[in-house]
Amino acid sequence: MSPALLLDLSLATAAVGLALALRPWRAVAASGPPWPWLAWAAVMPLLWSADRHADVPLAQPLSGACLLVLMAGWPLAVLGLLPVAGVTLLMAGLPLAEGLHRGVWLGLVPATGALLLGAGIRRVLPHQLFVYILGRGFFATAVAGTLTGVASVLLHGTPPSLQPEDLMLARFLAAWGDAFITGMLVAIFVAFRPQWLATYADRIWLQAPPPDRGVR
């Protein structure tokens, strides 16, 4: 087993094991998860296999995992990434190792990075609505996607037909495209369907600003 495959398998095993240990299904209503969670998970295999369908190696697939984390929470999102990776593998005709690689570097790693960045945003920045939308929806997605793309290139290298700097630029642009979609949908959900976001609550993100205590 190659070191790259061993790394991917170790990351996937650790993430899925932790998600199962948290038993996130206990928080899901008896009627099942909201349909938008399932709808977004159903769209993600198309995003993950876009480069295969376009037949352009430099065209990088989008992740979508950060939005799934905001909608379902990290543990459920991790479990939901398993069928996403499986469907992607079948749709794109990928080898098993490549399917695992996409599940880790398009799914688990950016999802976990967005979770950690979101926790930092919640701890450090004011609990205001625009902080959730721009911070967690847009910037956390962009940064998590960019760092994941860089880490993947450094750890796994590049295909023979591509240059590392070209691939990093492509993944940077893909990360910001993913962030634009995530931020836009998060803003819409907050305004009209906040119950579709498991990580959002009015009592946390709609706090009134502190009173002005300046000298009068």
Secondary structure, 3 states (H helix, E strand, C coil): CCHHHHHHHHHHHHHHHHHHHHCHHHHCCCCCCCHHHHHHHHHHHHHHCHHHHHCCCCCCCCCCHHHHHHHHCHHHHHHHHHHHHHHHHHHHCCCHHHHHHHHHHHHHHHHHHHHHHHHHHHHHCCCCHHHHHHHHHHHHHHHHHHHHHHHHHHHHCCCCCCCHHHHHHHHHHHHHHHHHHHHHHHHHHHHHCHHHCCCCCHHHHCCCCCCCCCCC
